[in-house]
Amino acid sequence: MAIAGENKAKVEVANSDADRREREAEAQRRAVAAEKVAQAKALEEAYSAERLAETARAERERASQQANVIVAQEVEKRRIVIEAEAEAEQKRVQSQG
């Protein structure tokens, strides 16, 4: 009878240990999953920030290129106006004299 009670107690202890190990394993699995989710979110945020920075760089480059074209066009426009004014002045001087 004592041996049966001792065996029953050992079985209960073993079952209790098995239940505890299962709970620990499940807690560990959840912790690992949560860490992986957090890492994935951090990577996603980093990629998103990098995309935004690249878009901003590209926009600045486009604006710079556009400004270069506009400045060149403005210089050419002023050159044409000055030439036209000079030609008109020459004609006026020639007609007077």
C-alpha angles and dihedrals in degrees: 000000000000091000091051090051091047091049091048090051091050090051091050091049090048091049091047090050091048091050090048092049090049091051091046091049091049091048090049091049091051091048092051091047091050091050091050091049090050091049091049091050091049091051091047091051091048092050091047092051090047091051091050091048091049091049090051091049091050091049091050090049091049091049091049092050091047091050090051091053093046092049092049091049092048091050091050091048091052091047090054092048092049092048091049091049091048091050091048090050091050091051091048091051091047092049090052097049 
